């Protein structure tokens, strides 16, 4: 299998009106159009038929954002936006010897899909004092999705989904001194299923994913706390912890069509899966970062990230939860020259932490899961003049073989990048 080139086109028109009055200080309007083409090709071993699946997406968007400022301590953002997506999907088999073509199963609904999203929002920032800043935000979102199927494998010919929800957040930044900062936030979230969630037909390994017309939105309730410590001008330490509770979480599960749990698709028999609303789940994690300025030229940085997720309703791990990962670097900089040595690392993703429904690409893993790995990398740059920059980078310096988590593709080996930039 392989992907064709991804073609993208974007056109946008932006207008900013600065006129302080009773309604706004600044008003920004943005109208945009995008077209995205993505193609997938696959052929079974010793099979003469090449499967071509082509997706075209057109995105229309309109945004109105207003900013009102009162003095130096009050700032209000409010506005609305509208998005409309058109998704077209085509597929066919082509005999690589004769060029003869035959209709094939599309990845997304054959009759096309239309999605609408409209929302209104507001956010307020109040600098209560030199030590305390309050942030409030609310957003109402409404979504409509329609897809039409011409697929004899499915017991329905269309899917309609209509949903709306109100979400909000409250955040507080407290700085008791110039050496400490405390950030806290409570928020709720809402996500409508998209076409990829509810309308996809996809075979992978031993499973085929089919559309689910009963898929509903998922909701999240979040809490986060962060602490930052400054030590003079040379050391900064940040620690962030979060917890997210998901209601009606969208996850993959075993599924049936007309009472059958298996389906003949593309000439093979697959176990049927579909996205559905699991009910209850949680995700929690922490992130730690450190920045050290040894002097005006030398510096060090490091990050560490840990995440855990669990499907409470099915009592299985959530899919797509990454293992431990992070970055460490040592750098030198002056007016014209810089050099960075940095290390990327990822911990083990053990088999016991995989989702049982194929979301973590366990077919690409070893018996015990995805192994840990690390790479050494180097980058050097020189500013030759006011208008000319040069840079050389060597990635994966020790030529390590590894696969990033959940990737079916091996990462590049030792990789050289040479770039030159001219500024007119």
KEKE-3310 file (N, C-alpha, C; in steps of 0.2 Angstrom, whole numbers, plus 5000, padded with zeros to 4 digits):
npx = (5004:5002:5002:4995:5000:4997:4986:4984:4974:4971:4962:4959:4951:4954:4949:4952:4945:4948:4941:4937:4923:4906:4903:4914:4932:4942:4937:4937:4935:4934:4935:4936:4942:4945:4953:4956:4964:4966:4974:4973:4982:4982:4988:4985:4996:5003:4992:4983:4975:4974:4969:4962:4958:4950:4949:4941:4940:4931:4931:4922:4922:4918:4921:4918:4925:4926:4934:4934:4940:4942:4950:4966:4964:4953:4947:4937:4933:4922:4911:4907:4906:4905:4905:4907:4908:4911:4912:4919:4920:4929:4932:4940:4945:4960:4967:4983:4990:4981:4974:4961:4946:4937:4922:4924:4924:4921:4931:4924:4907:4898:4889:4892:4896:4889:4893:4889:4894:4891:4894:4894:4903:4912:4924:4932:4944:4951:4962:4964:4973:4991:4995:4985:4975:4960:4952:4938:4927:4915:4905:4894:4890:4884:4880:4878:4876:4876:4876:4876:4874:4878:4879:4879:4883:4879:4865:4858:4855:4858:4864:4860:4864:4862:4867:4870:4878:4883:4898:4911:4924:4934:4948:4962:4976:4989:5001:5012:5024:5039:5045:5037:5023:5006:4994:4978:4964:4947:4936:4924:4920:4916:4912:4907:4904:4914:4915:4924:4923:4910:4906:4915:4922:4934:4947:4958:4972:4965:4952:4937:4931:4915:4902:4892:4876:4871:4880:4884:4888:4903:4908:4918:4925:4936:4951:4965:4981:4995:5012:5025:5041:5054:5071:5081:5089:5092:5086:5071:5057:5044:5029:5015:4999:4985:4968:4955:4938:4928:4912:4901:4912:4920:4924:4932:4924:4918:4906:4890:4882:4866:4864:4876:4893:4904:4912:4912:4924:4932:4936:4940:4937:4932:4933:4920:4921:4916:4915:4909:4899:4906:4903:4909:4925:4942:4956:4972:4987:5004:5016:5032:5044:5060:5071:5087:5098:5114:5123:5125:5126:5126:5114:5101:5088:5074:5061:5047:5034:5019:5006:4990:4976:4959:4946:4931:4919:4920:4930:4944:4960:4961:4962:4975:4983:4998:5015:5027:5036:5048:5060:5077:5090:5105:5112:5121:5123:5126:5127:5128:5129:5123:5122:5114:5112:5102:5091:5079:5066:5057:5046:5043:5028:5018:5010:4999:4994:4987:4973:4960:4954:4961:4966:4978:4987:4993:4997:5009:5017:5030:5030:5029:5025:5027:5044:5055:5064:5078:5085:5099:5103:5108:5111:5116:5119:5121:5122:5125:5124:5114:5104:5105:5105:5112:5110:5113:5108:5109:5100:5095:5108:5115:5110:5099:5087:5069:5052:5040:5027:5013:5014:5014:5025:5043:5054:5065:5082:5099:5099:5101:5101:5101:5100:5096:5093:5086:5082:5073)
npy = (4994:5012:5030:5042:5059:5072:5084:5102:5116:5133:5147:5163:5177:5191:5203:5217:5228:5242:5251:5260:5258:5257:5244:5236:5235:5230:5222:5207:5199:5184:5175:5159:5146:5129:5116:5099:5085:5067:5052:5034:5019:5001:4984:4967:4954:4946:4948:4954:4966:4983:4992:5008:5022:5037:5052:5068:5083:5098:5113:5126:5141:5153:5167:5177:5189:5198:5210:5218:5230:5236:5249:5244:5231:5223:5212:5207:5194:5190:5181:5172:5158:5148:5133:5123:5107:5097:5080:5069:5053:5040:5025:5011:4996:4992:4983:4978:4974:4973:4985:4986:4992:4991:4993:4998:4996:5011:5021:5031:5037:5033:5040:5053:5066:5078:5091:5102:5115:5126:5139:5149:5160:5166:5175:5180:5190:5195:5205:5205:5209:5212:5200:5190:5183:5181:5170:5167:5157:5153:5142:5139:5125:5119:5105:5097:5082:5073:5059:5048:5032:5019:5006:4989:4980:4986:4988:5000:5016:5029:5041:5052:5065:5075:5087:5097:5107:5115:5122:5126:5136:5139:5148:5151:5161:5163:5172:5172:5178:5184:5173:5162:5153:5149:5139:5135:5126:5123:5114:5110:5099:5096:5085:5082:5067:5064:5062:5052:5046:5040:5035:5027:5014:5002:4990:4982:4972:4959:4965:4973:4989:4997:5008:5017:5021:5025:5033:5044:5061:5064:5069:5079:5082:5092:5094:5104:5107:5118:5121:5133:5137:5149:5151:5163:5170:5159:5146:5137:5128:5118:5110:5101:5094:5084:5079:5070:5067:5056:5056:5046:5042:5040:5026:5011:4995:4978:4973:4971:4967:4965:4954:4947:4944:4944:4948:4947:4955:4964:4951:4944:4937:4946:4951:4961:4978:4993:5011:5017:5023:5022:5025:5027:5034:5038:5049:5053:5062:5069:5082:5087:5100:5108:5122:5128:5141:5142:5152:5167:5161:5147:5134:5122:5111:5101:5089:5079:5067:5059:5048:5041:5031:5024:5013:5013:5007:4996:4990:4990:4995:5012:5016:5024:5030:5037:5031:5034:5049:5061:5074:5080:5093:5101:5117:5130:5147:5162:5178:5175:5162:5145:5130:5114:5100:5087:5075:5063:5053:5038:5028:5011:5003:4993:4977:4974:4986:4989:4994:4982:4982:4985:4998:5002:4997:4984:4974:4978:4977:4970:4954:4958:4971:4988:4992:5003:5017:5028:5043:5051:5068:5081:5099:5113:5130:5145:5162:5170:5183:5198:5194:5180:5164:5148:5131:5115:5099:5083:5070:5056:5051:5040:5030:5022:5009:5010:5011:5024:5025:5016:5017:5011:5011:5011:5022:5036:5032:5037:5053:5067:5085:5099:5116:5132:5149:5163:5180:5193)
npz = (5000:4998:4998:4988:4982:4992:4989:4991:4993:4997:5000:5006:5014:5024:5035:5045:5057:5065:5077:5090:5099:5107:5106:5100:5100:5091:5076:5067:5052:5043:5029:5021:5010:5007:4998:4998:4993:4994:4991:4992:4989:4986:4985:4985:4988:4974:4967:4953:4953:4957:4970:4970:4980:4982:4990:4991:4998:5002:5010:5017:5026:5038:5049:5062:5073:5088:5098:5113:5124:5140:5148:5156:5162:5158:5146:5132:5122:5108:5097:5082:5071:5056:5048:5033:5026:5012:5007:4996:4989:4980:4972:4964:4956:4946:4934:4933:4922:4911:4912:4914:4922:4937:4947:4965:4983:4992:5003:5011:5013:4998:4991:4995:5008:5019:5030:5043:5054:5067:5078:5093:5103:5118:5128:5142:5150:5165:5173:5189:5199:5202:5204:5202:5189:5180:5169:5159:5149:5136:5125:5112:5102:5087:5077:5061:5052:5037:5027:5013:5007:4995:4996:4996:5006:5018:5029:5028:5020:5022:5034:5047:5058:5071:5083:5098:5110:5125:5131:5143:5152:5166:5172:5182:5186:5196:5204:5216:5218:5209:5207:5207:5199:5198:5189:5186:5179:5175:5165:5152:5138:5121:5107:5091:5082:5067:5049:5047:5059:5060:5047:5040:5030:5032:5030:5040:5045:5055:5055:5050:5049:5050:5046:5059:5062:5074:5082:5094:5101:5110:5127:5138:5154:5162:5172:5177:5183:5185:5189:5190:5192:5195:5195:5199:5184:5177:5178:5175:5179:5175:5179:5175:5178:5173:5172:5164:5162:5152:5145:5136:5128:5112:5105:5098:5095:5095:5083:5075:5059:5053:5062:5061:5065:5057:5041:5023:5014:5001:4996:5007:5023:5037:5055:5062:5066:5074:5078:5093:5107:5122:5135:5149:5153:5156:5156:5161:5166:5165:5163:5162:5162:5159:5159:5157:5158:5155:5153:5143:5131:5131:5134:5141:5139:5143:5142:5149:5147:5152:5150:5153:5149:5151:5147:5155:5155:5146:5153:5148:5141:5134:5117:5107:5116:5120:5124:5137:5133:5127:5126:5126:5126:5122:5119:5109:5106:5097:5090:5076:5075:5078:5087:5090:5100:5102:5110:5107:5114:5118:5128:5132:5125:5132:5128:5136:5138:5127:5117:5114:5101:5089:5088:5091:5082:5084:5077:5071:5081:5093:5102:5115:5114:5109:5107:5117:5112:5107:5100:5094:5089:5078:5075:5066:5062:5052:5051:5037:5033:5032:5024:5022:5026:5033:5036:5043:5047:5056:5058:5068:5072:5076:5068:5072:5072:5072:5076:5077:5090:5087:5073:5057:5049:5047:5055:5048:5044:5047:5043:5033:5032:5022:5021:5014:5016:5009:5011:5005)
capx = (5000:5005:4998:4997:5002:4991:4986:4980:4973:4968:4961:4956:4951:4954:4948:4952:4943:4950:4937:4934:4916:4903:4903:4921:4939:4944:4933:4940:4931:4939:4931:4941:4940:4950:4951:4961:4964:4971:4973:4977:4983:4984:4987:4987:5002:5002:4985:4984:4971:4977:4964:4963:4953:4952:4945:4941:4936:4930:4929:4920:4922:4916:4922:4918:4928:4926:4938:4932:4945:4941:4956:4971:4962:4947:4947:4932:4932:4916:4910:4903:4909:4901:4909:4903:4912:4909:4917:4917:4924:4928:4936:4940:4951:4963:4971:4990:4992:4977:4972:4954:4944:4930:4920:4927:4921:4924:4932:4919:4901:4899:4884:4894:4894:4889:4893:4888:4895:4890:4895:4895:4908:4914:4929:4933:4950:4951:4968:4962:4979:4997:4996:4979:4972:4955:4949:4931:4925:4909:4905:4889:4891:4878:4883:4873:4880:4872:4880:4872:4877:4875:4883:4875:4885:4876:4858:4855:4857:4860:4865:4859:4866:4861:4868:4872:4880:4886:4904:4914:4930:4936:4955:4965:4983:4991:5009:5013:5030:5041:5048:5032:5017:5001:4989:4972:4958:4942:4933:4920:4922:4910:4915:4903:4907:4915:4913:4929:4921:4904:4905:4921:4923:4941:4949:4965:4973:4959:4946:4934:4927:4910:4898:4888:4872:4869:4885:4883:4894:4907:4908:4923:4926:4943:4954:4972:4985:5002:5016:5031:5046:5059:5076:5085:5088:5095:5082:5064:5054:5036:5025:5008:4995:4978:4963:4949:4933:4924:4906:4900:4918:4920:4930:4930:4922:4915:4900:4887:4877:4861:4866:4882:4899:4910:4909:4917:4925:4938:4938:4942:4932:4935:4929:4917:4921:4914:4915:4903:4899:4908:4900:4913:4932:4946:4963:4976:4994:5008:5021:5038:5049:5065:5075:5093:5102:5120:5126:5122:5127:5124:5108:5099:5081:5072:5054:5045:5027:5016:4998:4986:4969:4956:4939:4928:4913:4922:4936:4950:4963:4959:4967:4979:4987:5005:5019:5031:5041:5051:5066:5082:5094:5110:5113:5125:5120:5128:5124:5128:5130:5120:5122:5110:5112:5096:5089:5072:5066:5050:5046:5039:5021:5017:5004:4994:4991:4984:4966:4959:4950:4965:4967:4985:4992:4997:5000:5016:5021:5033:5026:5028:5023:5032:5050:5057:5070:5080:5089:5104:5102:5113:5109:5120:5116:5126:5119:5131:5123:5108:5099:5106:5106:5113:5108:5115:5105:5110:5095:5096:5115:5118:5106:5094:5080:5064:5045:5036:5022:5007:5016:5016:5031:5049:5057:5071:5088:5103:5096:5105:5096:5105:5095:5099:5087:5087:5077:5073)
capy = (5000:5018:5036:5047:5065:5076:5091:5106:5123:5137:5154:5166:5184:5193:5211:5219:5235:5245:5257:5259:5260:5253:5236:5233:5239:5228:5217:5204:5194:5179:5170:5155:5140:5124:5109:5094:5078:5062:5046:5028:5013:4995:4978:4961:4950:4942:4950:4959:4971:4988:4996:5015:5025:5044:5057:5075:5087:5105:5116:5133:5143:5160:5168:5184:5189:5205:5211:5224:5232:5242:5250:5239:5225:5220:5211:5203:5192:5186:5180:5167:5155:5143:5129:5118:5102:5092:5075:5065:5047:5036:5019:5007:4991:4993:4977:4981:4971:4975:4992:4986:4995:4988:4997:4995:4999:5017:5022:5035:5036:5033:5046:5060:5068:5085:5092:5109:5117:5133:5140:5156:5160:5172:5174:5186:5190:5200:5206:5207:5212:5210:5193:5186:5184:5176:5169:5164:5156:5149:5141:5134:5122:5115:5101:5093:5078:5069:5054:5044:5026:5015:5000:4983:4977:4989:4988:5007:5019:5036:5043:5059:5066:5082:5088:5104:5107:5121:5120:5132:5135:5144:5147:5156:5162:5166:5173:5175:5182:5184:5166:5156:5154:5143:5139:5130:5127:5118:5115:5105:5099:5092:5083:5078:5063:5067:5057:5047:5042:5036:5033:5024:5007:5001:4984:4982:4966:4955:4968:4978:4994:4999:5014:5016:5026:5027:5036:5051:5065:5063:5075:5078:5086:5092:5098:5104:5112:5119:5125:5135:5139:5152:5152:5168:5170:5153:5140:5137:5122:5118:5104:5101:5088:5084:5073:5071:5061:5056:5053:5043:5042:5037:5021:5005:4989:4973:4975:4966:4969:4960:4949:4944:4948:4944:4951:4946:4962:4963:4945:4940:4937:4950:4952:4967:4983:5000:5016:5017:5027:5017:5027:5031:5033:5043:5050:5057:5062:5074:5084:5091:5103:5111:5126:5130:5145:5142:5159:5170:5157:5139:5132:5116:5110:5094:5088:5072:5067:5053:5048:5035:5031:5018:5013:5010:5003:4989:4988:4989:5002:5016:5016:5030:5033:5036:5029:5040:5052:5067:5077:5083:5096:5106:5121:5135:5152:5169:5182:5173:5154:5141:5123:5111:5093:5085:5068:5061:5046:5035:5022:5005:5003:4986:4974:4974:4993:4990:4993:4976:4983:4986:5005:5004:4994:4979:4970:4980:4977:4964:4950:4962:4978:4993:4994:5009:5019:5035:5045:5057:5072:5087:5104:5118:5135:5151:5168:5173:5190:5201:5191:5174:5159:5141:5126:5108:5095:5076:5066:5049:5051:5033:5026:5018:5007:5010:5013:5028:5022:5015:5018:5005:5013:5012:5029:5036:5030:5043:5058:5073:5090:5105:5121:5139:5153:5170:5185:5199)
capz = (5000:4998:4998:4983:4984:4995:4986:4995:4990:5002:4998:5012:5014:5030:5036:5052:5057:5072:5078:5097:5101:5113:5104:5100:5099:5085:5073:5062:5049:5039:5025:5018:5006:5006:4995:5000:4989:4997:4988:4994:4984:4989:4980:4988:4986:4968:4964:4948:4954:4961:4973:4971:4984:4982:4994:4990:5004:5001:5017:5017:5033:5039:5056:5065:5080:5090:5104:5117:5129:5145:5152:5156:5166:5155:5139:5130:5115:5107:5090:5079:5065:5052:5043:5029:5023:5007:5007:4990:4990:4974:4972:4958:4954:4940:4932:4932:4916:4905:4913:4914:4928:4940:4953:4971:4989:4994:5010:5014:5009:4991:4989:4998:5014:5020:5037:5045:5061:5069:5085:5096:5109:5122:5133:5146:5154:5170:5177:5195:5202:5199:5206:5200:5182:5179:5162:5158:5142:5135:5118:5110:5096:5084:5071:5057:5047:5032:5022:5008:5005:4990:4998:4997:5012:5023:5030:5028:5014:5024:5041:5049:5065:5073:5090:5100:5117:5128:5135:5146:5156:5171:5173:5187:5186:5203:5204:5223:5218:5203:5206:5207:5196:5198:5184:5187:5175:5175:5158:5149:5131:5117:5101:5087:5077:5060:5044:5048:5065:5059:5040:5037:5029:5031:5032:5043:5049:5055:5056:5045:5052:5047:5049:5064:5062:5081:5085:5097:5103:5117:5131:5142:5159:5163:5177:5176:5187:5183:5194:5187:5197:5192:5200:5196:5177:5173:5178:5174:5180:5174:5181:5174:5179:5171:5172:5159:5162:5146:5145:5129:5124:5105:5105:5094:5098:5091:5080:5070:5054:5052:5067:5059:5067:5052:5034:5017:5011:4997:4995:5013:5029:5043:5060:5061:5072:5073:5083:5097:5113:5127:5141:5153:5152:5159:5154:5165:5164:5168:5159:5166:5158:5163:5155:5160:5154:5159:5152:5137:5125:5132:5137:5141:5139:5144:5143:5150:5146:5154:5149:5154:5148:5152:5146:5161:5153:5144:5157:5144:5140:5129:5111:5105:5122:5119:5130:5139:5128:5129:5122:5130:5121:5124:5113:5109:5102:5097:5085:5069:5074:5083:5087:5095:5101:5105:5110:5107:5117:5119:5132:5130:5125:5133:5125:5141:5138:5120:5116:5111:5095:5084:5087:5093:5077:5088:5072:5070:5087:5095:5107:5122:5113:5105:5111:5118:5108:5108:5094:5095:5083:5078:5070:5066:5058:5052:5048:5033:5032:5033:5020:5020:5032:5031:5041:5042:5052:5055:5062:5070:5071:5077:5063:5076:5069:5077:5074:5082:5093:5083:5066:5053:5045:5051:5055:5044:5047:5048:5039:5032:5029:5021:5019:5013:5016:5006:5012:5000)
cpx = (5004:5000:5000:4998:4996:4991:4981:4979:4969:4968:4957:4956:4949:4953:4948:4950:4944:4946:4934:4928:4913:4903:4909:4926:4941:4938:4937:4935:4936:4934:4937:4938:4946:4948:4957:4959:4969:4969:4977:4977:4985:4983:4989:4993:5000:4995:4986:4980:4973:4970:4966:4957:4955:4947:4946:4937:4936:4927:4928:4919:4921:4917:4922:4920:4929:4930:4936:4937:4943:4947:4962:4970:4957:4948:4942:4932:4925:4915:4906:4907:4904:4906:4905:4908:4908:4914:4915:4922:4923:4933:4935:4946:4953:4968:4978:4992:4988:4974:4964:4952:4937:4929:4922:4923:4925:4926:4927:4913:4901:4894:4886:4892:4894:4889:4893:4890:4895:4891:4896:4899:4909:4919:4931:4940:4950:4958:4966:4967:4985:4998:4991:4976:4966:4953:4943:4930:4919:4908:4899:4890:4886:4881:4877:4878:4875:4877:4875:4876:4874:4879:4879:4877:4882:4868:4855:4858:4859:4860:4864:4860:4865:4862:4870:4874:4884:4893:4907:4920:4931:4944:4957:4973:4985:4999:5010:5019:5033:5045:5043:5026:5012:4996:4984:4967:4953:4938:4929:4921:4916:4913:4910:4907:4908:4914:4918:4927:4915:4903:4910:4920:4931:4943:4957:4966:4967:4952:4944:4930:4922:4906:4894:4883:4869:4874:4883:4889:4897:4908:4914:4923:4933:4945:4962:4975:4992:5006:5023:5035:5052:5065:5081:5084:5090:5091:5075:5061:5047:5034:5018:5005:4988:4974:4957:4945:4929:4918:4904:4906:4917:4926:4928:4928:4919:4908:4897:4882:4872:4862:4872:4888:4905:4907:4915:4918:4932:4941:4940:4937:4936:4930:4926:4918:4918:4915:4909:4904:4900:4905:4904:4920:4936:4953:4966:4983:4998:5013:5026:5042:5054:5069:5081:5097:5109:5124:5122:5122:5125:5118:5106:5091:5079:5064:5052:5037:5025:5009:4996:4979:4965:4948:4935:4922:4915:4928:4942:4953:4960:4964:4970:4982:4994:5009:5023:5036:5043:5057:5071:5087:5099:5112:5118:5123:5124:5125:5123:5128:5126:5122:5118:5111:5106:5094:5082:5071:5058:5051:5043:5031:5019:5010:4998:4990:4987:4976:4965:4955:4954:4967:4974:4990:4996:5000:5007:5020:5025:5028:5024:5026:5028:5038:5051:5063:5072:5085:5093:5103:5106:5111:5113:5118:5121:5122:5125:5130:5116:5102:5100:5108:5107:5112:5110:5112:5107:5105:5096:5103:5118:5114:5102:5088:5075:5057:5042:5030:5016:5008:5017:5022:5037:5051:5063:5077:5092:5101:5100:5100:5101:5100:5099:5093:5089:5081:5078:5070)
cpy = (5006:5024:5039:5054:5069:5083:5096:5113:5127:5144:5157:5174:5187:5201:5212:5227:5237:5252:5256:5262:5256:5246:5233:5238:5237:5223:5214:5199:5190:5174:5166:5149:5136:5118:5105:5087:5073:5056:5040:5023:5007:4989:4972:4957:4945:4943:4955:4965:4976:4992:5003:5018:5033:5048:5064:5078:5094:5108:5124:5135:5151:5162:5176:5185:5196:5205:5218:5225:5237:5243:5245:5232:5221:5219:5206:5201:5188:5186:5174:5164:5149:5140:5124:5113:5098:5087:5070:5059:5042:5030:5014:5002:4993:4987:4980:4979:4973:4982:4992:4988:4992:4992:4994:4999:5005:5017:5025:5034:5037:5039:5053:5061:5076:5086:5100:5110:5124:5134:5148:5156:5167:5170:5180:5185:5196:5200:5209:5211:5210:5203:5188:5188:5179:5176:5165:5163:5152:5148:5137:5132:5118:5111:5097:5089:5074:5065:5050:5038:5022:5008:4994:4979:4980:4989:4995:5010:5027:5036:5050:5060:5074:5083:5095:5103:5114:5119:5127:5130:5141:5143:5153:5156:5166:5166:5176:5180:5181:5177:5160:5158:5148:5144:5134:5132:5121:5119:5109:5105:5095:5091:5079:5073:5066:5061:5051:5043:5037:5033:5029:5017:5005:4994:4984:4976:4961:4958:4972:4983:4997:5005:5012:5022:5029:5031:5043:5055:5062:5069:5074:5084:5086:5096:5098:5109:5112:5123:5127:5139:5142:5153:5157:5169:5164:5147:5141:5130:5122:5111:5105:5094:5089:5078:5075:5065:5062:5053:5052:5044:5038:5032:5015:4999:4984:4975:4970:4970:4963:4954:4945:4948:4947:4946:4949:4953:4961:4956:4941:4941:4941:4950:4960:4971:4989:5005:5016:5021:5022:5019:5031:5029:5039:5043:5055:5057:5068:5076:5088:5094:5107:5115:5129:5135:5146:5149:5162:5166:5150:5138:5125:5115:5102:5094:5080:5072:5060:5053:5041:5036:5024:5018:5009:5006:4996:4986:4986:4996:5006:5016:5023:5033:5032:5034:5035:5042:5058:5069:5081:5087:5100:5110:5127:5140:5158:5172:5179:5165:5151:5134:5119:5103:5091:5077:5067:5054:5044:5029:5016:5006:4995:4983:4974:4981:4994:4990:4986:4976:4986:4994:5007:5000:4989:4974:4972:4980:4970:4960:4954:4969:4982:4994:5001:5011:5026:5037:5051:5061:5079:5092:5110:5124:5141:5156:5172:5181:5192:5197:5183:5169:5152:5137:5119:5104:5087:5073:5059:5048:5044:5028:5020:5016:5007:5012:5018:5024:5022:5016:5012:5006:5014:5020:5030:5034:5037:5047:5065:5079:5096:5110:5128:5143:5160:5174:5191:5205)
cpz = (5000:4997:4992:4986:4987:4993:4990:4992:4996:4999:5004:5011:5021:5031:5043:5052:5065:5073:5085:5097:5106:5112:5104:5099:5092:5082:5067:5059:5044:5035:5021:5014:5005:5002:4996:4997:4992:4994:4991:4989:4988:4984:4984:4985:4980:4965:4959:4948:4959:4963:4974:4975:4984:4985:4992:4995:5002:5008:5015:5024:5033:5047:5057:5072:5082:5097:5107:5123:5133:5149:5151:5159:5163:5148:5137:5123:5114:5099:5088:5073:5062:5048:5040:5025:5018:5006:5001:4990:4984:4975:4966:4959:4947:4939:4930:4925:4910:4906:4913:4921:4930:4946:4960:4977:4991:5001:5014:5010:5002:4988:4991:5005:5015:5028:5038:5052:5062:5076:5087:5102:5112:5127:5136:5150:5159:5174:5184:5199:5199:5200:5203:5193:5182:5172:5163:5151:5141:5127:5117:5103:5093:5078:5068:5052:5043:5028:5019:5006:4999:4990:5000:5003:5018:5023:5030:5022:5016:5032:5042:5056:5066:5081:5091:5107:5119:5132:5138:5150:5160:5173:5178:5186:5192:5203:5211:5223:5211:5202:5206:5203:5196:5193:5186:5182:5175:5168:5156:5141:5127:5110:5097:5083:5070:5056:5045:5054:5063:5052:5037:5036:5027:5034:5034:5047:5049:5055:5050:5049:5048:5050:5054:5064:5069:5085:5088:5099:5109:5120:5136:5148:5162:5169:5176:5181:5185:5188:5190:5192:5193:5197:5196:5189:5173:5174:5179:5175:5180:5175:5179:5174:5176:5172:5168:5160:5156:5147:5137:5125:5117:5105:5100:5098:5093:5089:5076:5065:5053:5056:5065:5062:5063:5045:5029:5014:5007:4996:5001:5018:5035:5049:5060:5067:5070:5079:5086:5103:5119:5133:5145:5152:5155:5156:5159:5163:5167:5163:5163:5161:5162:5157:5159:5156:5158:5159:5146:5131:5126:5136:5136:5142:5140:5145:5145:5150:5148:5153:5150:5153:5149:5151:5151:5160:5151:5148:5153:5143:5134:5123:5110:5111:5121:5125:5132:5134:5130:5124:5127:5125:5125:5118:5115:5104:5103:5092:5078:5069:5080:5082:5092:5094:5105:5105:5111:5110:5118:5123:5129:5130:5126:5130:5130:5141:5131:5121:5112:5104:5089:5083:5088:5088:5080:5083:5070:5076:5088:5100:5113:5121:5109:5109:5112:5113:5110:5102:5097:5088:5084:5073:5071:5061:5058:5048:5044:5032:5033:5030:5018:5026:5029:5037:5039:5048:5050:5060:5063:5069:5071:5073:5067:5071:5074:5073:5079:5084:5088:5075:5063:5049:5049:5050:5051:5048:5048:5042:5039:5029:5028:5018:5019:5012:5014:5008:5008:5004)
residu = (UNK:UNK:UNK:UNK:UNK:UNK:UNK:UNK:UNK:UNK:UNK:UNK:UNK:UNK:UNK:UNK:UNK:UNK:UNK:UNK:UNK:UNK:UNK:UNK:UNK:UNK:UNK:UNK:UNK:UNK:UNK:UNK:UNK:UNK:UNK:UNK:UNK:UNK:UNK:UNK:UNK:UNK:UNK:UNK:UNK:UNK:UNK:UNK:UNK:UNK:UNK:UNK:UNK:UNK:UNK:UNK:UNK:UNK:UNK:UNK:UNK:UNK:UNK:UNK:UNK:UNK:UNK:UNK:UNK:UNK:UNK:UNK:UNK:UNK:UNK:UNK:UNK:UNK:UNK:UNK:UNK:UNK:UNK:UNK:UNK:UNK:UNK:UNK:UNK:UNK:UNK:UNK:UNK:UNK:UNK:UNK:UNK:UNK:UNK:UNK:UNK:UNK:UNK:UNK:UNK:UNK:UNK:UNK:UNK:UNK:UNK:UNK:UNK:UNK:UNK:UNK:UNK:UNK:UNK:UNK:UNK:UNK:UNK:UNK:UNK:UNK:UNK:UNK:UNK:UNK:UNK:UNK:UNK:UNK:UNK:UNK:UNK:UNK:UNK:UNK:UNK:UNK:UNK:UNK:UNK:UNK:UNK:UNK:UNK:UNK:UNK:UNK:UNK:UNK:UNK:UNK:UNK:UNK:UNK:UNK:UNK:UNK:UNK:UNK:UNK:UNK:UNK:UNK:UNK:UNK:UNK:UNK:UNK:UNK:UNK:UNK:UNK:UNK:UNK:UNK:UNK:UNK:UNK:UNK:UNK:UNK:UNK:UNK:UNK:UNK:UNK:UNK:UNK:UNK:UNK:UNK:UNK:UNK:UNK:UNK:UNK:UNK:UNK:UNK:UNK:UNK:UNK:UNK:UNK:UNK:UNK:UNK:UNK:UNK:UNK:UNK:UNK:UNK:UNK:UNK:UNK:UNK:UNK:UNK:UNK:UNK:UNK:UNK:UNK:UNK:UNK:UNK:UNK:UNK:UNK:UNK:UNK:UNK:UNK:UNK:UNK:UNK:UNK:UNK:UNK:UNK:UNK:UNK:UNK:UNK:UNK:UNK:UNK:UNK:UNK:UNK:UNK:UNK:UNK:UNK:UNK:UNK:UNK:UNK:UNK:UNK:UNK:UNK:UNK:UNK:UNK:UNK:UNK:UNK:UNK:UNK:UNK:UNK:UNK:UNK:UNK:UNK:UNK:UNK:UNK:UNK:UNK:UNK:UNK:UNK:UNK:UNK:UNK:UNK:UNK:UNK:UNK:UNK:UNK:UNK:UNK:UNK:UNK:UNK:UNK:UNK:UNK:UNK:UNK:UNK:UNK:UNK:UNK:UNK:UNK:UNK:UNK:UNK:UNK:UNK:UNK:UNK:UNK:UNK:UNK:UNK:UNK:UNK:UNK:UNK:UNK:UNK:UNK:UNK:UNK:UNK:UNK:UNK:UNK:UNK:UNK:UNK:UNK:UNK:UNK:UNK:UNK:UNK:UNK:UNK:UNK:UNK:UNK:UNK:UNK:UNK:UNK:UNK:UNK:UNK:UNK:UNK:UNK:UNK:UNK:UNK:UNK:UNK:UNK:UNK:UNK:UNK:UNK:UNK:UNK:UNK:UNK:UNK:UNK:UNK:UNK:UNK:UNK:UNK:UNK:UNK:UNK:UNK:UNK:UNK:UNK:UNK:UNK:UNK:UNK:UNK:UNK:UNK:UNK:UNK:UNK:UNK:UNK:UNK:UNK:UNK:UNK:UNK:UNK:UNK:UNK:UNK:UNK:UNK:UNK:UNK:UNK:UNK:UNK:UNK:UNK:UNK:UNK:UNK)
# end
